[in-house]
Amino acid sequence: MKTQTTLTYDIRTFGCQANLADSQTIAGVLEALGYEQLPTQTGKNEDEILYHTLSNTDLFILNTCSVRQKSEDKVYGTGKIVKKVLQEKRRKPFIIMAGCMVGSVTGERQRYALEELQKKTPWVDAYINPTQIMQVPNILIEHGVLNEWALSKFNPQNIEAVRDNKTHAFVNISYGCDNFCTFCVVPYARGKEISRTKEEILKEIRHLAEKGYKEVTLCGQNVNSWGLDTKTKFEIRTGSDQKLPFADLLRKVHEIEGIEKIDFISSNPFDFTNDLIEAIQLPKISNYIHIAVQSGNNEVLKRMNRRHTIEEFLDLVEKIRAVKPNVELGTDIIVGFPGETKKQFEDTVNLFRKVPFNVAYISIYSPRKGTSAERFFKDDVPAKEKKRRHAELTKVWKEQSKPDNNIRYKNITVDICE
């Protein structure tokens, strides 16, 4: 039980590893301000656990994802539990909404107005986008949640991310994205792509190694373009001999004593050069490589504004397997993209038969407000047909997991968005 002076917090995280890393940083900020994490609450289901959490904590942060409608709907659903807590407990915690839903309505690349989000979430007290994490102390003071003295001991340079896993750490190497795939909210939600410096990244990883961490996952919306200027990153093509700063970064991280395994996510097919293929042969580099292909049809890829063809992707897979024979491959796929015909979908099915993916994130297309696909393409694949394609591709994926294929599979993650 907390004492009268102890303030507690809880963070609920949706979305990708970048969001998870952000939540760990937010937790570090709050603990530097004197907050303590609320003990894990129990309940019969997710709603009951959330009810107990909102009833017992002083500060609640929702770190949101905006990639799919399903993720946003889960956030909106929180409001019903907040209302119930208010009615029954006559109180609620101070609530901050963070993450990509907020990023989508703030900054230079707004998809829609902040007022629209506020209208849908009147139970939220403050909003921060992914670039505003270090402003949390000021926000709490402005709203009278904390006193000015709390800032006296707060130093942004000394923030330690709070990680549950004491041997593995996510390390963001870049923020934002400039690819503007037509279906994707990330360039709006997380803003312009900005790379952290090599010195800053290596310093953080050395510090982690000194504390006993053995594994790191380097995170970015497209790690391949880390350290590149805008002009160069759009000129690079898969299979070229272009030297990549990211490949050099992998080699530098590989030299750090104490680090035993290095993962990275996410990579795209269009800028996975021979230099990077050479770097992944290093013994500490994970045997799992995630490369988002998104579709098995070139016309669909063009409408998605993906800068690769299926032929280039298959050639890349062949080159990776040549140097890393036991590689485990993961990918992302969207079915039912606007204009996708049954024949074009079959190209994706055929891709899954050619490439036995160890991990596949299969999603049904859902329009995201403000994206190019939502503005310029008609969502013309019926919901029933989208679900059929999702089920068929999932079935084909599972068929590849039969023992006679000699492939070790991880659990597939699928997402159905209405």
C-alpha positions as CSV (number, residue, x, y, z in Angstrom):
1,M,0.0,0.0,0.0
2,K,1.3,3.4,-0.9
3,T,2.1,6.0,1.8
4,Q,0.3,9.4,1.7
5,T,3.2,11.1,0.0
6,T,4.0,8.4,-2.5
7,L,2.7,9.1,-6.1
8,T,2.2,6.1,-8.4
9,Y,2.1,5.8,-12.1
10,D,1.0,3.2,-14.7
11,I,1.7,3.1,-18.4
12,R,-0.3,1.2,-21.0
13,T,1.6,0.8,-24.3
14,F,0.2,0.0,-27.7
15,G,2.1,-0.6,-30.9
16,C,5.7,-1.3,-31.9
17,Q,9.1,-1.6,-30.2
18,A,9.7,2.1,-30.7
19,N,6.6,2.8,-28.5
20,L,7.8,0.3,-26.0
21,A,11.2,2.1,-25.8
22,D,9.4,5.4,-25.4
23,S,7.3,4.1,-22.5
24,Q,10.5,2.9,-20.8
25,T,11.9,6.4,-21.1
26,I,8.7,8.0,-19.8
27,A,8.9,5.6,-16.8
28,G,12.5,6.8,-16.3
29,V,11.3,10.4,-16.3
30,L,8.5,9.8,-13.8
31,E,10.8,7.9,-11.4
32,A,13.3,10.7,-11.6
33,L,10.4,12.9,-10.4
34,G,9.7,10.6,-7.4
35,Y,6.9,8.5,-8.8
36,E,6.7,4.8,-8.2
37,Q,5.2,2.2,-10.6
38,L,1.9,0.9,-9.4
39,P,2.1,-2.8,-8.5
40,T,0.5,-5.0,-11.2
41,Q,-3.3,-5.2,-10.8
42,T,-5.3,-8.3,-11.1
43,G,-8.8,-9.0,-12.5
44,K,-10.9,-11.5,-14.4
45,N,-10.3,-9.7,-17.8
46,E,-8.5,-6.8,-19.3
47,D,-11.3,-4.3,-18.5
48,E,-11.4,-5.3,-14.8
49,I,-7.6,-4.9,-14.6
50,L,-7.8,-1.5,-16.2
51,Y,-10.6,-0.5,-13.8
52,H,-8.4,-1.5,-10.8
53,T,-5.4,0.3,-12.3
54,L,-7.4,3.6,-12.9
55,S,-8.9,3.3,-9.4
56,N,-5.5,3.0,-7.6
57,T,-2.9,5.1,-9.5
58,D,-2.3,8.8,-9.4
59,L,-1.0,9.1,-13.0
60,F,-2.0,7.0,-16.0
61,I,-0.3,7.3,-19.4
62,L,-1.6,5.8,-22.6
63,N,1.2,5.4,-25.1
64,T,-0.9,5.0,-28.3
65,C,-0.5,3.4,-31.7
66,S,-2.2,4.8,-34.8
67,V,-1.1,2.3,-37.4
68,R,-4.4,0.5,-37.5
69,Q,-8.0,1.4,-36.5
70,K,-8.1,-1.6,-34.1
71,S,-5.3,0.1,-32.0
72,E,-7.1,3.4,-31.9
73,D,-10.4,1.7,-31.0
74,K,-8.8,0.1,-27.9
75,V,-7.7,3.6,-26.8
76,Y,-11.1,5.1,-27.2
77,G,-12.6,2.1,-25.3
78,T,-10.5,3.2,-22.2
79,G,-13.0,6.1,-21.9
80,K,-15.8,3.8,-20.8
81,I,-13.7,2.4,-17.9
82,V,-12.6,6.0,-16.9
83,K,-16.3,7.0,-16.7
84,K,-17.1,3.9,-14.6
85,V,-14.2,4.7,-12.2
86,L,-15.5,8.3,-11.9
87,Q,-19.0,7.2,-11.1
88,E,-18.0,4.6,-8.5
89,K,-14.8,6.0,-7.0
90,R,-15.6,9.8,-7.4
91,R,-12.0,10.2,-8.7
92,K,-9.7,9.4,-11.5
93,P,-6.0,9.6,-12.1
94,F,-4.4,12.4,-14.1
95,I,-4.4,11.0,-17.6
96,I,-1.8,11.8,-20.3
97,M,-2.2,10.5,-23.9
98,A,1.1,10.0,-25.6
99,G,2.4,8.3,-28.8
100,C,1.3,8.2,-32.4
101,M,-2.3,9.2,-32.0
102,V,-1.1,12.5,-30.6
103,G,1.7,12.8,-33.1
104,S,-0.9,12.5,-35.9
105,V,-2.7,15.6,-34.7
106,T,0.3,17.8,-33.8
107,G,3.5,19.1,-35.5
108,E,4.1,19.9,-39.2
109,R,2.6,16.8,-40.6
110,Q,-0.9,16.8,-39.0
111,R,-3.3,14.2,-40.4
112,Y,-6.3,15.9,-38.8
113,A,-7.0,18.5,-36.0
114,L,-6.1,18.1,-32.4
115,E,-9.6,19.3,-31.5
116,E,-11.1,16.2,-33.2
117,L,-9.0,13.9,-30.9
118,Q,-9.8,16.0,-27.9
119,K,-13.5,15.7,-28.7
120,K,-13.3,11.9,-28.8
121,T,-11.2,11.7,-25.6
122,P,-12.6,14.3,-23.1
123,W,-11.3,12.1,-20.2
124,V,-7.7,12.9,-21.2
125,D,-6.0,15.7,-19.2
126,A,-2.9,16.3,-21.4
127,Y,-1.5,15.2,-24.7
128,I,2.2,14.7,-25.7
129,N,3.6,13.5,-29.0
130,P,6.7,11.3,-29.2
131,T,9.1,14.3,-29.3
132,Q,7.7,15.8,-26.1
133,I,8.7,13.1,-23.5
134,M,11.1,15.4,-21.6
135,Q,8.3,18.0,-21.3
136,V,6.3,15.7,-19.0
137,P,7.6,17.4,-15.8
138,N,6.5,20.8,-17.0
139,I,3.1,19.5,-18.1
140,L,2.5,18.0,-14.6
141,I,3.5,21.3,-13.0
142,E,1.3,23.4,-15.3
143,H,-1.7,21.3,-14.3
144,G,-0.9,21.5,-10.6
145,V,-0.1,17.8,-10.3
146,L,3.4,18.4,-9.1
147,N,5.1,21.3,-7.3
148,E,8.0,23.3,-8.8
149,W,10.4,21.7,-6.4
150,A,10.1,18.5,-8.3
151,L,12.1,20.0,-11.2
152,S,15.0,20.9,-8.9
153,K,16.2,17.3,-8.9
154,F,15.2,16.5,-12.5
155,N,18.1,16.3,-15.1
156,P,17.1,15.1,-18.6
157,Q,20.7,14.1,-19.2
158,N,20.6,11.5,-16.4
159,I,17.3,9.8,-17.2
160,E,17.6,6.0,-17.0
161,A,14.9,4.1,-18.9
162,V,13.0,1.6,-16.8
163,R,13.2,-1.9,-18.2
164,D,11.6,-5.0,-16.8
165,N,14.1,-7.3,-18.7
166,K,17.5,-6.9,-17.2
167,T,19.4,-8.7,-20.0
168,H,17.8,-7.2,-23.1
169,A,17.2,-3.6,-24.1
170,F,15.5,-1.7,-26.9
171,V,17.7,1.2,-28.2
172,N,16.1,3.8,-30.5
173,I,18.7,4.8,-33.1
174,S,16.4,7.1,-35.1
175,Y,13.0,8.7,-34.8
176,G,10.4,9.5,-37.5
177,C,10.2,8.5,-41.1
178,D,10.3,10.1,-44.5
179,N,9.2,7.2,-46.7
180,F,5.5,8.1,-46.9
181,C,4.1,4.8,-47.9
182,T,0.6,5.6,-48.9
183,F,-1.1,3.5,-46.3
184,C,1.1,4.5,-43.3
185,V,0.6,7.1,-40.6
186,V,4.2,7.0,-39.2
187,P,5.6,9.9,-41.1
188,Y,2.8,12.0,-39.7
189,A,2.7,10.5,-36.2
190,R,6.5,10.5,-35.6
191,G,7.6,13.3,-37.9
192,K,10.7,13.8,-40.0
193,E,13.3,11.1,-39.7
194,I,16.1,12.1,-37.4
195,S,19.1,9.9,-36.6
196,R,20.8,9.8,-33.2
197,T,24.5,10.3,-33.3
198,K,26.8,7.3,-33.4
199,E,28.6,8.5,-30.2
200,E,25.3,8.8,-28.3
201,I,24.1,5.3,-29.4
202,L,27.4,3.6,-28.6
203,K,27.6,5.4,-25.2
204,E,24.2,4.1,-24.3
205,I,24.9,0.6,-25.3
206,R,28.3,0.5,-23.5
207,H,26.5,1.8,-20.4
208,L,23.9,-1.0,-20.8
209,A,26.7,-3.6,-21.1
210,E,28.3,-2.3,-17.9
211,K,25.0,-2.9,-16.2
212,G,24.9,-6.5,-17.3
213,Y,22.7,-6.3,-20.4
214,K,23.7,-8.9,-23.0
215,E,21.3,-8.3,-25.9
216,V,20.2,-5.1,-27.6
217,T,17.6,-4.4,-30.3
218,L,18.3,-1.3,-32.4
219,C,15.0,0.3,-33.3
220,G,13.9,2.7,-36.0
221,Q,11.1,3.0,-38.5
222,N,13.7,2.1,-41.2
223,V,17.1,1.3,-39.6
224,N,18.8,0.9,-43.0
225,S,18.6,4.7,-43.6
226,W,20.2,5.6,-40.2
227,G,22.8,8.4,-40.7
228,L,21.9,9.2,-44.3
229,D,21.0,12.6,-45.6
230,T,17.6,12.9,-47.4
231,K,18.9,12.9,-50.9
232,T,21.2,9.9,-50.5
233,K,18.6,7.6,-48.8
234,F,16.2,7.9,-51.6
235,E,18.9,7.1,-54.2
236,I,20.0,3.8,-52.6
237,R,18.6,0.6,-54.1
238,T,18.7,-2.9,-52.8
239,G,21.5,-5.0,-54.1
240,S,23.8,-2.0,-54.7
241,D,27.4,-1.7,-53.4
242,Q,26.5,1.6,-51.5
243,K,28.2,1.7,-48.1
244,L,25.6,2.2,-45.3
245,P,26.3,4.1,-42.1
246,F,24.0,1.5,-40.4
247,A,26.2,-1.4,-41.5
248,D,29.1,0.4,-39.9
249,L,27.1,1.1,-36.7
250,L,26.4,-2.7,-36.5
251,R,30.1,-3.4,-36.7
252,K,30.8,-0.8,-33.9
253,V,28.1,-2.3,-31.6
254,H,29.5,-5.7,-32.4
255,E,32.9,-4.6,-30.9
256,I,31.3,-3.7,-27.5
257,E,32.5,-6.1,-24.8
258,G,29.6,-7.7,-22.9
259,I,27.0,-7.5,-25.7
260,E,26.4,-11.0,-27.0
261,K,23.4,-10.6,-29.4
262,I,22.3,-7.7,-31.7
263,D,18.8,-7.5,-33.2
264,F,17.5,-4.7,-35.4
265,I,14.0,-3.7,-36.5
266,S,12.7,-2.6,-38.9
267,S,14.4,-3.0,-42.3
268,N,12.9,-2.4,-45.7
269,P,13.8,-4.3,-48.9
270,F,14.5,-1.2,-51.0
271,D,17.7,-0.1,-49.3
272,F,19.1,-3.4,-48.0
273,T,22.5,-3.1,-49.7
274,N,25.4,-5.6,-50.1
275,D,27.3,-3.8,-47.3
276,L,24.5,-4.6,-44.9
277,I,24.3,-8.2,-46.1
278,E,28.0,-8.5,-45.3
279,A,27.5,-6.9,-41.9
280,I,24.8,-9.4,-40.8
281,Q,27.3,-12.2,-41.1
282,L,28.9,-11.0,-37.8
283,P,28.5,-13.7,-35.2
284,K,26.6,-11.5,-32.7
285,I,24.0,-10.4,-35.2
286,S,20.7,-12.2,-34.6
287,N,19.6,-15.0,-36.9
288,Y,16.2,-13.3,-37.2
289,I,15.9,-10.6,-39.9
290,H,12.6,-8.7,-40.3
291,I,12.0,-7.2,-43.7
292,A,8.6,-5.7,-44.5
293,V,7.5,-6.7,-48.1
294,Q,3.8,-5.6,-47.7
295,S,2.6,-7.2,-50.9
296,G,3.5,-9.9,-53.5
297,N,2.4,-7.8,-56.5
298,N,4.4,-5.1,-58.1
299,E,1.3,-3.0,-59.1
300,V,0.1,-3.0,-55.5
301,L,3.6,-2.1,-54.3
302,K,3.6,0.9,-56.6
303,R,0.3,2.1,-55.3
304,M,1.7,1.7,-51.8
305,N,4.7,3.8,-52.8
306,R,7.1,1.0,-51.9
307,R,10.4,1.4,-53.6
308,H,11.0,-2.2,-54.4
309,T,9.7,-4.9,-56.7
310,I,9.0,-8.6,-55.8
311,E,11.9,-9.6,-58.1
312,E,14.3,-7.4,-56.0
313,F,12.9,-8.8,-52.8
314,L,13.3,-12.4,-53.9
315,D,16.9,-11.7,-55.0
316,L,17.6,-10.1,-51.6
317,V,16.3,-13.1,-49.8
318,E,18.5,-15.4,-51.9
319,K,21.6,-13.2,-51.1
320,I,20.8,-13.2,-47.4
321,R,20.4,-17.0,-47.3
322,A,23.6,-17.4,-49.2
323,V,25.6,-15.8,-46.3
324,K,23.3,-16.8,-43.5
325,P,21.9,-20.2,-44.4
326,N,19.9,-20.7,-41.2
327,V,18.3,-17.2,-41.2
328,E,14.8,-16.8,-39.9
329,L,12.8,-14.2,-41.9
330,G,9.9,-12.1,-40.8
331,T,7.7,-9.7,-42.7
332,D,4.6,-7.5,-42.8
333,I,1.8,-7.9,-45.2
334,I,-1.4,-6.0,-46.0
335,V,-4.3,-7.7,-47.7
336,G,-7.2,-5.9,-49.3
337,F,-5.3,-2.8,-50.2
338,P,-7.4,-0.4,-52.4
339,G,-7.5,-1.8,-56.0
340,E,-6.0,-5.2,-55.1
341,T,-7.6,-7.7,-57.4
342,K,-8.0,-11.4,-56.6
343,K,-5.2,-12.1,-59.1
344,Q,-2.9,-9.6,-57.4
345,F,-3.7,-11.2,-54.0
346,E,-2.7,-14.6,-55.4
347,D,0.7,-13.1,-56.1
348,T,1.1,-12.6,-52.4
349,V,-0.1,-16.1,-51.7
350,N,2.5,-17.4,-54.2
351,L,5.2,-15.3,-52.5
352,F,4.4,-17.1,-49.2
353,R,4.8,-20.4,-50.9
354,K,8.2,-19.3,-52.3
355,V,9.5,-17.8,-49.1
356,P,8.6,-19.7,-45.9
357,F,8.5,-16.8,-43.4
358,N,9.2,-17.6,-39.8
359,V,7.1,-14.6,-38.7
360,A,4.4,-12.9,-40.6
361,Y,2.3,-9.9,-39.4
362,I,-0.7,-10.1,-41.7
363,S,-3.1,-7.2,-41.5
364,I,-6.3,-6.3,-43.2
365,Y,-6.2,-2.9,-44.8
366,S,-8.1,-0.1,-42.9
367,P,-8.1,3.5,-44.2
368,R,-6.1,5.8,-42.0
369,K,-7.4,9.4,-42.0
370,G,-5.1,11.9,-43.8
371,T,-2.9,9.3,-45.6
372,S,-2.5,9.3,-49.4
373,A,-4.3,6.0,-49.7
374,E,-7.3,7.3,-47.8
375,R,-7.4,10.6,-49.8
376,F,-6.7,9.2,-53.3
377,F,-7.8,5.5,-53.4
378,K,-11.2,4.1,-53.0
379,D,-11.4,1.4,-50.3
380,D,-13.0,-0.9,-52.8
381,V,-12.3,-4.4,-51.5
382,P,-15.4,-5.6,-49.5
383,A,-14.8,-6.4,-45.8
384,K,-16.0,-10.0,-46.4
385,E,-13.4,-10.4,-49.2
386,K,-10.7,-8.9,-47.0
387,K,-11.4,-11.4,-44.3
388,R,-11.4,-14.3,-46.8
389,R,-8.0,-13.2,-48.1
390,H,-6.7,-12.8,-44.6
391,A,-7.9,-16.4,-43.7
392,E,-6.4,-17.9,-46.9
393,L,-3.0,-16.3,-46.5
394,T,-2.9,-17.3,-42.8
395,K,-3.7,-20.9,-43.9
396,V,-1.0,-20.9,-46.5
397,W,1.5,-19.5,-43.9
398,K,0.5,-22.3,-41.4
399,E,1.0,-24.9,-44.1
400,Q,4.6,-23.8,-44.4
401,S,5.2,-24.8,-40.8
402,K,4.9,-28.5,-41.4
403,P,7.9,-30.4,-40.0
404,D,9.1,-31.6,-43.4
405,N,9.9,-28.0,-44.4
406,N,12.7,-28.0,-41.8
407,I,11.9,-24.4,-40.8
408,R,11.6,-23.4,-37.1
409,Y,8.6,-21.1,-36.8
410,K,7.7,-18.5,-34.3
411,N,4.1,-17.7,-33.5
412,I,2.4,-15.8,-36.2
413,T,0.8,-12.5,-35.2
414,V,-2.2,-11.4,-37.2
415,D,-4.5,-8.4,-36.9
416,I,-8.0,-8.0,-38.2
417,C,-9.1,-4.4,-38.5
418,E,-12.7,-3.7,-39.4
